[in-house]
């Protein structure tokens, strides 16, 4: 796990290029505190930078940017390839020669032997830039789940890339804002891919690679293969398959030469990971947080699991005072505005303090197995869509936020469906808060985002929405940014490529249950998962932010906000009538300017 940056130009000035990339890397030092390196090609056309967080092969052999022995390919790589031992053995049989024990070198050799077909053979989380010195082509490649970020910017025939957009700002490559970002933040609570807060700084799509040729022409290509096969309809077969594939995923992701642990919240997903990892590692470390506020205290469930594990459970109490002290640091750690990430910032901070360098997280299970309320609520859309349009137009005048969101249903659009389920503000309110008109807001939300039309209104659609919009743009991005701000790597076994592929083949009728979220996952591991952990209301990884933000002067002071609508919203927030996420989004649009 590291941070990467670089540029490609047909106007080479070696010293200037190295300086620019060095500045970009310096801005990313928090994510790679162990080592740094800059490579410049002999013709000064290609410059790669790297900041290293040492996890596999902690020696100097892991220094990047890295090349093969004949310098046919150079790479700067962020992430982990979990199946690198198997790929290495396969490549050695083909004649590949390795000089170190890193997964990085395996990517290089895989490319030299298999070309771009090698990308789909990788199992892991990754974002890398690879330079083929023979053809002159540069590849920017991102994993199929979009776990690791990779952004690019093209200007005047030059290509720039980095793991975080703050690198573009630090090197003065571009500071021009994409003026649409406040609209996206107020609607989604995040900035949806491929866009960022910077104009024309875009995200490489997950499962894609960008190829930049010697002439400066480029293409974006989807390298991921579609999942094919017959549906699994037998529940016992599904249970056995989930057991096999999840255990394999966890075993893969426990590969590390640095201290490894598990986030233990007390919920189903983290508890399951901790219990399965404990079968593979002696003295497994777990990290937990708790609160004085009783309704958010999950220590009871954390202790039930921790008592079954031989290793040390590090527990940390977080109070309002800790939130107040950390709040400026959390805002500074954000690469882009978001209403998420505060919880990840704290747990990552404590994991780092506890001496852990990489952790397992339960992200992905809710999306795969129906753990969110949206899986039940999406059926409502099918029936609501049958009502006449005038009904939804009238809802704009309603005062309660949850009723206002009915206005989204009049738009025949997948984004509108998602925002009905998870959105913060409706277009009419966003218009009042930004000064744009409502048609402009709808254009930014519904026309500018290239989201395929899906109208099945079933649990598979809910899974698609939660995976490709909420998890992709918010959970994964914020977890990566906040963990890497503390020099910590977060691994996500539920997003293992093979585990996801198997899950997708389970027939929806048995994969999802109408009455019990994640029932198939629970039943697959009932032999080790304590009843008390799963047989209770879902809580999620939740902080007492409603009260904490109300007591935070920066967010709750009406004088920071502009306009009657904004001030009224904060007034309602202070009265307990508005959810903290709406106030926090508005604060980042107005109060934090």
N, C-alpha and C positions, 0 to 999 in steps of 0.2 A: 504494500500500500504506500503510495507516494503522491507526489504532485508533479505535473509535467507542463511544459510550455515550449514554444518554438515559433519559427517563422521560415517562410520560403520566399525567395525573391529573385527576380532576374536583373536586379540592380545591386550587385554585391558590393558591400563595403565591410570587410571582415570585422574590423574593430567596432564599428557602429552596430553591426548585427549582434555580436557577442555582448555588447553593453546592454542592448535592448532586452535580449533574452535573459541576461543576468538580473536585470531589474524585475522582470516578470517572475523569475524564480525566487527572488528575495521576498516578493509579496506573498509567496506561497510557502515560506519557510516553516510555518506552523504545522503544515501537513507532511513535511519531510525534514525533521530536525536532525537526522543522523548523518547525512552526507549531501553533497551537491556536485553537479557536473554540467559542463557545457561542451557540446561538440559542434564544430563548424566544418563543413565539407571542403575538400581541396579547392573547389571553384568558388567557395564562399556563398553558394546558392542556398544551402540548407543549414539551418542552425537549430539544434535541439538542446533543450535545457531539462534538468531533472533535480528534484529534491527527494531524498530517500528516507523512508521509514522502514527500517530493517526488520523483516519478519522471517523470511526464508534465506538461508545462507548469510549469516550476519557478518561474514568476513568482507574484506575489500574486494573480493571477487564479484560481489553484487553491485559494484559501482556502475552507474549509468550516466549518460547514454552508453550503450553496449553494442559491440559488433561481433560477428563471427570471426574466426581466425583469419579468413581471407578478406575481411572487410567488404563482403558483397552486400551486406545489409546492416543498417544501424537502427537502433530502437530506443525510444524513451517510453517507459511503461509504468502505468499506475494500476495496481490491483493484485489479484492472486489467480493463478491457474491451478485448480485443485487436482486435475488429472494429469499434471505434468510428469509424474513418475512413469505412468503408462505410456504417454506419448514419447517420452525420452527413450524407453526401451524399444518401442516400435521404430523410432528414427535411427537408433544405433544399429538395428538389424538392416536398415537401408544403407548404412555406411556413414551416418552423421558422426562427427567428432565433437565432443563437448569438453570445455576447459574449466567449468565450474558447476556448482550444484544448484543453480538458480532456476526458477521457472521462466525467467526472462529469456535465457538462452534457448530454452525449448521453443518459445514463440519464434525466434529468429530461424532456427533450423527447420521448424515446421513450415514456415513460409518458403524457405529455400528449396524444400523438397516438394511441397504441395501447392505453392502459390496462394492465391486468395481462398482456395478451397480449405486451407488450414484454419481459417477463422472459425468455421462452423464446428471444427473438432475440439475447440477449446471449451472447457467446462470451468466456469469461474465468474469473477467480476473483474472487468478490465476496461481500460481505455488506453490506447497507445498510438504513437506515431511511429511509422516504419519507413525507412528510406532505402529503396532498392538502388544501389549505386550503379548497377548494370544498365537498367532501363531509365533511371532518373526519376522514377515515379515515387510519390510520397503517399502513404496511406494513413488516414485517421480512422481508427476502428473502435467501436463501442460494443459492449456486451449485449446479449439478447434481452436482458431484463432492464437495461439502463440503470444498473446499480451504481456504476462509476460515471461521473460527469465528464463531458468533453465539449468545449465550445470553440467555435472558429469565427474568424472575421476575414473578409476578403476586401481589399481596397487597392486600387491602382496596380492591379496585377500581382499583388502580394498576398500571401496566405499567412495568417497568424492563428495560433491555437493555444489553449490553456485549460487547466482543470477548474479554474474559477474565473469569473469575469473581473474580479478585482485586479487580476494581473494585467488586463488590457488598460485599465485606468492608471495603474501604477507606472506603466511604461509610456503613458501618454499616447498610446496607439489610437484610442478613441475614447471620448467622454460624452459623445452625443447621445442623449437619452432617447429611448423609444417612448414617446409621449402617451402610448396606450397602456403602459404598465399600471397606472393607478386604477384604471377600469378593471383590468384583470384581477388585481389584488382585492378590490372591493367585491367582486363577484365570486371569485374562487377561493380567496384566502392565500393565493400563491400566483406565480407567473407561469402560465402553461407553456410547455415545450411546443415548438422549438424556440420560442421567443425568450428574451431576457429584458432587463431594464435598459440595455444599450442597443441603439439602433443598428441593425444588421449584424449584431453578434448573436449567433444562433447555436443551438445545440445539435450535435450529431444525433440523429435518431437512433434509438436502441436497435441493435441487430443490423446496423448499417455500417458501411465504410465509405469514406470520401477518398477518391483517387485523384491526385493532382499531378498532371503530366509535365514534361519538360517545357512545354509551350505555355503553361499556365491555364490550361483548360481543365475542368474538373467534372466528375460525375459522382452521384450518390447512389450506392447499390445496396440492396437488401441481401445479405448473405445468409440469413437464418432460413431454415427449411420448415415448411408447414408440417404440423403434427398430423399424421395419418394413422389409420388403424380402425378396427371395429370397436364399438362401444363395449365396455365391460359392464355387464348387467348382473353378475352374481356378486352379492355383498361380501361373501367370505373371500372370494378371489380379490376383491377390491381391498379388503382389510389386509390381507397378506401382502399385496403389492405395495400398499402405503407403508407398511412396516419395513419392508425390504428397502424401498427406495429412500425413505427418510433416514434410516440408519446408515445407509451408504453415503447419503449427502452429508450427514454429520461427521462420519469418519473422514471423508474427504476434507471437510472444512476444519478439522482439528489439526491438520498438518501445519506445523509452525516450529521455528527454532527460537521463538521468543515466548514469554509468558502469555497464556491464553485463559479466558474465563467465559462466563455466561451472564448476561443481564437477567436477573431473576426478579420479576415484578410481582409474582404470585398468581398470575393468570395462567390459562391453559397452555398457551404457546411457549412461553419462556420456561414454565415448569417442565413441560415435555422435553424441551431441548436440554435442560439441565440434567434431568434424570437419564436421558439417553447418552449424553456426553459423559456422564459419570461412569457409565459402563465401559468407557474406552480409556478414561484418564483417571489415574489415582490422584487424590487430593485436588479435585477440581475447585477452582475459585469461582464464587458467585458474588455478584454485586447487586445490592438492593437499596432502595431509598424508601423513607416513610415520612409521615407528616403528623403534626400534633392534632390537626383537624381529623376527628374520628371517622367521618364519613369517607375519607380518602385513605385511611390507614389499612394497608394490606399485610401488615406484619404477621398476622395469624396464618395466612396462606403461604407466605414466604417461609416461615419457620417449619411448616408441615413438610415442605419440599427440602429445605436445607437440612433438616434432621435426617433425611434419607441419604444425604450425600456426605462423603467422608471429608471433603475439603473445607476450607474456610469460607464462611459467608460474611462479606463485608457489608455492614449496614450503615446508612447515613440518614440522619434527621435533617430535613430542610424546612426552614421557617420563613416567615414573611421577611425577616431581616436579611436572610441569605438572598432572597429574590431581589430585594432592593439594592443590595450591594452588587449583585451580578448583572442586573438589568442593563447597564451601559455596555458591559462586556459582551452580553448576549447579542445586543443590537450590532455591535462592532463585528462580531463573528459571522453574522449573516452575510452571505454573498449577494443575496437579493432579498427584498422584503417578503415576509411570510408570516402566517399566523400560527405556525407550528415551530418545533425545534427547541423550545425552552426546556422540555423534559429531557431531550437528547443531550443538550448542553450540560445539564447537571449530572446525569448518570455517567457521561463520558469524562467529565472532570474527576469524579470520584474513582472511576475505573483506573484512570491514569495515576491518580494519587495512590491507589492500592497496588501499584506495580504491575498492572496488566497492560499488555501492549495490543492485544486483539481480543475481541469478544464475539460471541454468538448472540444474535437477536432474533426474535420471533416474527419479524415483519414478513408478511405474505400469506400467513395462514388464514386470516380473516377474509382476504380477497379470494382465496382459493376455495374456501369451504363455507362461505355465507355467514361470516361472523358479525356483519354490520346490520343495523336496522333497515338500510336501503334494500336488502334482499327481500324483506317483507313488504316494504312500502312501494316497490316498483310495480307491483300488480295494480295498485291504485291508478297508475298512469293509464293503463289500458282502458279503464272505465271513465276516467276523467276526460280523456281525449274524445269521448263520444258526446260530451256536452257542447252546446253551441258556444261559439267564440265570444259572444257578448257577455257570457257569464264570467269569463276570465278578465275581460276588459274592466268589468265592474270591480274586480278584486283590488285594483290599483288604489282604490279609495279607502280600503280597509286599513286599520291602524296596527293590528297585531302582525308582527313580522312573519309568523308561520303561515298566515293566511295570504299575505302579500305575495308569497312565492308561487301561488296558484297562477299568477300572471305569466309565469314562464311557459305554462302549458299551451298557450295560444300560439307559440312558435313551434313549427314543425321541424325540430332540430335536435340532434343528439346532445349538443352542449346544453340546450335549454332543459332537456330531460334531466341531465346531471345536476344542473343548478337548482332545479325544483327539489331534488333530493338532498343536495349538500350546499347550495349557494348561500352567500351571506346577505347580499343586497340585490334587489330587483333593479332593472334598467331605469325605471322612473326615479328611484332614490339615488342611484349612481349619477344620474344626470344632474340632480340637485347638488350633489356633493362635489362634482367635478366642473360644473359649468358647461358641459357639453349637452347637446340635445339628445333626446331618447333614441332617435334614429341612428345617430352616430354611435351611441352605446351599443345598440343591437348589431350594427355593422362590425364593430370591433369584436364582439362576443361570438356572433354567429357566422359572419362571412370571412373574417381574417383567420379563423382557426380551421384547419383542414382535418375535420373529424368525420369519419364515415357515418352514414345514416344507419342507425339500428333502431328497429321499432318492434322487437319481439315482446318487450315488456315482461321478461321472465328472469329467472335467477342467473342464467348465463349472461344476459345483458347487464345485470347488476354487477356480476363479476368482472365483465369487460370494463365497465365504467370505473369501478373501484380500482382496478389494476392499472388502467391506462391514463386515468386522470388524477385520482386522489393519491394512490401509492406512488405512481411515477413522478408526479410533479411536486408532491409535498413530502410524503414520508421518506422516500429514498433520498431525495435531494437534501432535505433538512438533516437527516441522520448522518449523511456523509459530511456535510459542511460542519455540523456541530461536533462530531466526533473527531474529525481531522483538525479542528481548531485546538484540540488537546493532544494531537499526535497519537490518536487511537484509531485502530482499524475495526470496523464492524462487519461481521460476516452474517449472511442471511440464508441458512440451510433450506428454508421453505421455497426459496427461489432457485434452488439447484435445477439446472436445465432438465435433467432426466426425471426428477421428482415432479416438476411441473408438467412435463410431457405425459407422464403416467396419469396424473390427476385429471388432465384434460380428456383422457379416454374413458373415465368413469362416467357412466350415464347420469345425466342431471337428476333423474328420479331418485337415485341412491346417493349421489354426491351431495345434494342439498336436502335438508329436512325442514318441513314447514313449522315444526314446533320447537326444535332444539338446534340452535346454531352450532355448526362444526360437529354434528353428531357422529359422522363417519370417522372423523379424526379421533374423537374421544373413544369410540368403540374399538378402534384399531389398537389403542394403547391402554385399554382399561386395566390390564394386568399390572401396569406400573404407575398409572396416573391416579393419585388419591381422589376419592369421591368428593371431598370437601373443596377441592380446587375447581372441579368442573360443574358440580351440582349447586350452582349459586348464580345470582344475576351477574351479567357481564359488566365489568367496570372499565377496562382499558387502562392504558398507561396515563393516568389523569392526575393533574395537579390542582390545588385549590385556587385556580387563577381568577375565578370570579371575584373572590374576596381580595386576593392579593393585588389585582390590578385596580380594584376600586380604591384601595388604600394607597396606591401609587400616584403621587401628585402629578407626575409627568403625563400620565394617561387620563386621569380623572378631572383635571383642571380645565373647565370650559373655556377659560381665556386663551388657551393654546389653539383653539379651533376657530375656523373662519366660516361665517354664514349661519343663518338661522337653523337650517336642517342639521348641520354638524353639531352645533351647540345643543340643540334639542336631543339629539341622539346620546350625547355624553351625559346630559342631564338624566335621561331615562336609564342609562347605564348605572349612574350613581344611585338611582332609586331601585336598582335590581330588576329593571324591566327589559334590559338588553343584554345579550350574551357577550361575554368578554372578547370573543374572537372578532366581533363586529367593531367593538371599540378599539381593539388593538390594530385592526386593519386601517381604520380611519386615522388613528394616531400616526401610523407610518406614512400615510398619504399627506396628512396636514400637520399634525403636531410635531413631527420629527424633522420637519424641513428646516 
